[in-house]
Amino acid sequence: MPTHLAAVTSLLALDLLLLSPSLSSSLDGVLVTPKMLDPDLNGRHYFRTDNEDSGVIFLITAFQEDFYLNLRPDAQFIAPAFSMHFPGSVPKQGTHLKHCFYSGDVNSDRDSFAALSLCGGLRGAFGYQGVEYVISPLKNSTLKQVQGILQRPHLLQRTKNNSPSTGATSRCGVGSGLNHGILEALERYKGSRHNKRPSNGTRTGGGQRSRRFASITRYVETLIVADETMLKFHGDDLQLYLLTLMATAARLYKHPSIQNPINIAVVKFMVLTDDGKGPKVTTNAAMTLRSFCSWQKKWNKVSDKHPEYWDTAILFTKQDLCGASTCDTLGMADVGTMCDPKRSCSVIEDDGLPSAFTTAHELGHVFNMPHDNVKACEEVFGKLKENHMMSPTLIQIDRTNPWSGCSAAIITDFLDNGYGECLLDEPAKPITLPEELPGVRYTLSRQCELAFGLGSKPCPYMQYCSKLWCTGRARGQLVCQTRHFPWADGTSCGEGRFCLSGTCVEKHNINRYKMDGGWGKWSPYGQCSRTCGGGVQLAKRECNNPEPSHGGSFCEGVRVKYRSCSLDPCPDIGKSFREEQCEAFNGFNQSTNRLTTTVGWVPKYSGVSPRDKCKLICRANGTGYFYVLAPKVVDGTPCTPDSTSVCVQGKCIKAGCDGQLGSKKKFDKCRVCGGDNKSCKKVSGLFTKPIHGYNFVVTVPAGASNVDVRQRGYKGLINDDNYLAVKNGQSRYLLNGNYIVSAVERDIPIKGSLLKYSGKKEMGKSDSQ
């Protein structure tokens, strides 16, 4: 067992202030009289896991709650050579203090802690359900001897947040605003959850597999940069220290709760010098991030195939980073920038070994993850606990489930939609990360120094492996302070034991228990997305047979499969399925004064990027305003009017003209599915003698397909004042009628077909259908 507290200013050991500088909090206090109870109350053993007779139980009633403190002797932190130094006197051995100290739990809660001295009353701290309490006897009060324990009035104080209802002060510099991609990802996730009910009697398709519905190993090639303040503080240990942080972050990204196989690989390590050639690192976190992002882009290789190319860059500094309103900021990154060479970067304020969690958190932002407390997450997943990696304040991370459901859904959608393509190549020359746990190299004393500066030592009253409390000074007094993180994994906590995920366990080779994940059974196919016209059914499987553990690999392969259903044609109502979805928003004016409350919506096809084909992008009829009215169209909607491919979960998937996913059937020139081009003939003509005004050119018969009409500019001119016009069988103009001309590109839906008008931007204007 390492020495927790040697011969330092221990005369204050029984009067330490328990502070938490990482949170903005105050103390709310009441007077209490602790009651010592018999361990066996009414035939029930409270909070006792053994028959140790030396344990005691105290009952404290306060804040409308009963706290049963189950305590056991715990003086292992006192070294054999422990002594107390008083000015002007001879040092005294402190072994007589060993019987004073106890630790345990509260109300049998495994996540609680209690660490107190019983000499002269109860003095110390305990934590229960996320609230910390400090207790100490009142001075000059009447003493009363009860069962050998001095009991008297005590002051019990609990930490109380100063901030308004927004909760604890954010430690991350990333704001709570959401980019559109996050909102779309959560909408897609909500939609996918509804495909659970089996649907019988439908025809199945080929079930084409897509890489975008698959679990594929990703490699995050990373540049690690340390500034001069880091070199000054860590010296020769700098590289190994930072690689130790990255090893811990890498283990977090291998946890199955993230639901993706992600490997962190360090490809380059750089130390900045004060020669003016590096990024400008200041206390302004946002400016430092901007400067660093710009600087790292210049140093990166052009090709992703180069062995030293990095996908993301991380800067570590000992500068006290400040956000917009507070200097509690420990890190900052841009959201959703992975694979963007200009913006895939983050800055971290070194705060000791817990900086590994900050690193994983900021990298989560780069992967598009928002904070767990944003409204969009809560609307889908309910109010999330504050013990996950993407909590705005990192406190007591749940090591058994570090990533929330919202984080897992966001990163899965991010990767499925092609934003992580740069992560598919395996690094050629990654820097080997340390395999040993960080606590093996960094003793408890060194962990305190890394977190709170040289001279900081472990505090007494600490429960093994839980929160790391370290000494420091505040307002001239010796205090205990914490960052709310446990002892580092691998820290010795007794003979033959070490800490792992905040718990003291028997030492073992953690790799011996490594277990790779295996796919579970496929779920039944869910409900068909359409009742006619070709819908889609989904089935899913999870990596839970077994779930990967102890650093084992996450499953690779297809996680979602799909098939066609409801292929019978829908009744002809003269509208496409996408038109119907746009019309469902008629009257919705986007809360803007540019549109009326009677606005009608039509699909927008022209100018839509291939990546956005499966979003419901609609234009306000009669205007040039268009909006994304839904992050994805209904499954089974054609990707474009002239394509047989259909949208599945927001992605364009190939399908045949028979509506079957995976089918290779195509329309022939006569628009016959699987035809041989013999059921129609080609008709062509030329019109060269116009007169002023509208000129009749040709009547397009019903059933015609692949119609292409081009107007060539006179002598190659673009602005020759000639335009194409189209009217229907009822003599109503569909394009350029009544001498009102459209000079821009337009797509005009006509009874399930699409009239594409190129405008005057090309040498020849065309209409095709």
Stockholm file with secondary structure:
# STOCKHOLM 1.0

chainA/1-769         MPTHLAAVTSLLALDLLLLSPSLSSSLDGVLVTPKMLDPDLNGRHYFRTDNEDSGVIFLITAFQEDFYLNLRPDAQFIAPAFSMHFPGSVPKQGTHLKHCFYSGDVNSDRDSFAALSLCGGLRGAFGYQGVEYVISPLKNSTLKQVQGILQRPHLLQRTKNNSPSTGATSRCGVGSGLNHGILEALERYKGSRHNKRPSNGTRTGGGQRSRRFASITRYVETLIVADETMLKFHGDDLQLYLLTLMATAARLYKHPSIQNPINIAVVKFMVLTDDGKGPKVTTNAAMTLRSFCSWQKKWNKVSDKHPEYWDTAILFTKQDLCGASTCDTLGMADVGTMCDPKRSCSVIEDDGLPSAFTTAHELGHVFNMPHDNVKACEEVFGKLKENHMMSPTLIQIDRTNPWSGCSAAIITDFLDNGYGECLLDEPAKPITLPEELPGVRYTLSRQCELAFGLGSKPCPYMQYCSKLWCTGRARGQLVCQTRHFPWADGTSCGEGRFCLSGTCVEKHNINRYKMDGGWGKWSPYGQCSRTCGGGVQLAKRECNNPEPSHGGSFCEGVRVKYRSCSLDPCPDIGKSFREEQCEAFNGFNQSTNRLTTTVGWVPKYSGVSPRDKCKLICRANGTGYFYVLAPKVVDGTPCTPDSTSVCVQGKCIKAGCDGQLGSKKKFDKCRVCGGDNKSCKKVSGLFTKPIHGYNFVVTVPAGASNVDVRQRGYKGLINDDNYLAVKNGQSRYLLNGNYIVSAVERDIPIKGSLLKYSGKKEMGKSDSQ
#=GR chainA/1-769 SS CCCSBCSSSGGGGGGCEEECTTSCEEEEEEEECCEEECSEETTEECSCSSCCTTCEEEEEEETTEEEEEEEEECCTTBCTTCEECCTTSCCEECGGGGGGEEEEEETTEEEEEEEEECTTSCEEEEEETTEEEEEEECTTCCCEEETTEEECCEEEEEEEECSCTTCSCCCBCCCSCCCHHHHHHHHHHHHHTTTTSCCCSCCCCCCCCCGGGEECCEEEEEEEEECHHHHHHHGGGHHHHHHHHHHHHHHHHTSGGGCSCEEEEEEEEEECCSSSCSCCCCSBHHHHHHHHHHHHHHHSCSCTTSTTCCSEEEEEECSCCBCSSCSCCCEEECTTCTTCTTTCEEEEECCSTTHHHHHHHHHHHHTTCCCTTSHHHHHHHCSCCSCSTTSSSCCSCCTTSCSCHHHHHHHHHHHHTTTTGGGSSCCSSCBCCCCSCHHHHSCHHHHHHHHHCTTCCBCSSCCTTSEEEEEEEETTEEEEEEEEEECCTTCEEETTEEEETTEEEECCCGGGGCBCCCCCCCCCCCCCSCSSSCEEEEEECCSCTTCCBTTCCCCCEECEEEEEECCSCCCCCSCCHHHHHHHTTTTCCTTCTTSCTTCCEEECCTTCCGGGTTSEEEEETTSSCEEEEESSCCTTCBSSTTCCCEEETTEEECBCTTSCBTCCCCBCTTSCBTCCSCSCCCCCCCCCCCCSSCCCCCCCCTTCCSCEEEEECGGGCSCSSCCCCEECTTSCEEESCTTCCCCSCEEEEETTEEEEECTTSSSEEEEEC
#=GC SS_cons         CCCSBCSSSGGGGGGCEEECTTSCEEEEEEEECCEEECSEETTEECSCSSCCTTCEEEEEEETTEEEEEEEEECCTTBCTTCEECCTTSCCEECGGGGGGEEEEEETTEEEEEEEEECTTSCEEEEEETTEEEEEEECTTCCCEEETTEEECCEEEEEEEECSCTTCSCCCBCCCSCCCHHHHHHHHHHHHHTTTTSCCCSCCCCCCCCCGGGEECCEEEEEEEEECHHHHHHHGGGHHHHHHHHHHHHHHHHTSGGGCSCEEEEEEEEEECCSSSCSCCCCSBHHHHHHHHHHHHHHHSCSCTTSTTCCSEEEEEECSCCBCSSCSCCCEEECTTCTTCTTTCEEEEECCSTTHHHHHHHHHHHHTTCCCTTSHHHHHHHCSCCSCSTTSSSCCSCCTTSCSCHHHHHHHHHHHHTTTTGGGSSCCSSCBCCCCSCHHHHSCHHHHHHHHHCTTCCBCSSCCTTSEEEEEEEETTEEEEEEEEEECCTTCEEETTEEEETTEEEECCCGGGGCBCCCCCCCCCCCCCSCSSSCEEEEEECCSCTTCCBTTCCCCCEECEEEEEECCSCCCCCSCCHHHHHHHTTTTCCTTCTTSCTTCCEEECCTTCCGGGTTSEEEEETTSSCEEEEESSCCTTCBSSTTCCCEEETTEEECBCTTSCBTCCCCBCTTSCBTCCSCSCCCCCCCCCCCCSSCCCCCCCCTTCCSCEEEEECGGGCSCSSCCCCEECTTSCEEESCTTCCCCSCEEEEETTEEEEECTTSSSEEEEEC
//
